[in-house]
Amino acid sequence: MPPILELRSKQHVALTPRLQQSVRLLQLSSLEFQHELRQALDNNPFLEYDDPVAEEAESPANAAHDGDATTLQPNAVADAPQTSEPVDSYDNISGPDTASIAPADDPIGDFGGDWTARGASRNNGDSDDVDPGAWAHAHLTMHEHLHNLLHLYPLNERDRAAAQIVIEALDDDGYLRESLDELASAFEADPPLGEEELRVGLRLVQTLDRPGVGARSLSECLCLQLEAMPDDTPGRAAAHAVAEHHLERLARREHAELQKQLGCSAEELRTACALVRRLDPKPGQFYARADDNYVIPDVIVRRVKGRWAASINPAVLPRARIHRVYAELFAQSGGAGSPLGQQLQEARWLLRNAEQRFTTIQRVAQCIVSYQKAFFDYGEIALKPLVLSKLAEELGLHESTVSRASSNKYMATPRGIFEFRHFFPRELATETGGRCSAAAVRALIKEMIEQEDVRNPLSDVALAKMLAQEGMLVARRTVAKYRNLLKVPPAQLRRQA
């Protein structure tokens, strides 16, 4: 058959650039969104940092001149009237071109108190040649800290070299995993360092700072920490014997056999075991402390007039707006089709999509709070099963939109800070044909374990039977999985003498 030309028409769904940006912003976390906004403020000349202090200093005439600019207040998203129109429809969004997002208070989105925005006249008085990195606080690593301490000792060259070799061979936990023979053969010296010299260097490293650093095994690590304690420490001698010879029996909680091997009373053994458990098995991790990572909640839940209400956290609302002067000058120039015109349009899209993002997050959060209000009244055990499709149906949104709005988002409640996904526990069947959530089962297992007899702890089978008596049909392996999620050891490891 000869080739022919044919014209066909068909319909397909295509995402506009604005809608693509809106979808991308919705799935970002609060920190990622702040980073995205910072980049826009740095790269787009039509965006400026919204400084409330500078606005208050403006004259009434200037304030009246800026009357065409709208500001999104911290509670504006929470108090906005809910419409039946789906949030993932972005074609009918209207608003002035000079829309801005500027919450009150002192938000985390402030980008730092010394940050000067484009077009702002504030100056902190620092000179231009000041390097901010010079003021940054640096954490010393374990190896750097030990080398600094080693410089305080008057040593000859060979002893110092032996100690430095041992320090460099320590792992992140503070252990020396290589043998002294391997260390001696790995480093060249004239004459070569002997095993005895490295042993002296190892002993010096073990006394430099934290007890246990430089140990070659867990037993040696614990013994070094016990030896550093005062001689009159209760249970020190028995604890040293346990750490040196009976760690495996201690892990298996074979207290009767331990008491027989040590020849001590039950009370002395209990004191010794408690002393061993307080020791640090990884002393090197003390030097690897990272900066604390804080979760910034996107939504705050409070009880207002007898009902639970969710509102956007003012700390995550960005301080950004269209630069009025630049926008007016560009409008007078008439260069709508120029690259600057594209940047102005992108700035307007960013602010409108940011407002739409917070509106969607607030709606999803309020629906979660309304559905899970028993959780806020009674706690974890009152969580109901919930799926994304049910929430999407109630809000009139697509399920993917709800998924993006609840991913990497956090909610601050009187019971703590929880991720949105925490309120979507899966459903479990009950004996009466009803349903309960997996989170409620985990909370009940935790409560049962907290109330158990420490001398006769509940096994997974016993926990499953107790749950069945409550009408919850849970298999033993499911109980074991939930117990592991709660970071609770098995019954044989929870038993105490």
Secondary structure, DSSP 4 states (H G I P E B T S, - for coil): ----------------HHHHHHHHHHTS-HHHHHHHHHHHHHH-TTEEE--HHHHHTS-HHHHHHGGG--EE-TTHHHHSPP-SS-TT--SS----TT-EE--SS--GGG--TTPPPTT--------TT--GGGG---PPPHHHHHHHHHTTS---HHHHHHHHHHHHHB-TTSBB-S-HHHHHHHS--SSPPPHHHHHHHHHHHHTTSSTTTTBSSHHHHHHHHHHTS-TT-TTHHHHHHHHHH-HHHHHTT-HHHHHHHHT--HHHHHHHHHHHHTS-S-GGGGGGPPPPPPP--SEEEEEETTEEEEEE-GGGS--EEE-HHHHHHHHHHT-TTSHHHHHHHHHHHHHHHHHHHHHHHHHHHHHHHHHTHHHHHH-GGGPPP--HHHHHHHHT--HHHHHHHHTT-EEEETTEEEEGGGG-PPEEEBTTS-EEEHHHHHHHHHHHHHTSBTTBPPPHHHHHHHHHHTTB---HHHHHHHHHHTT---HHHH---
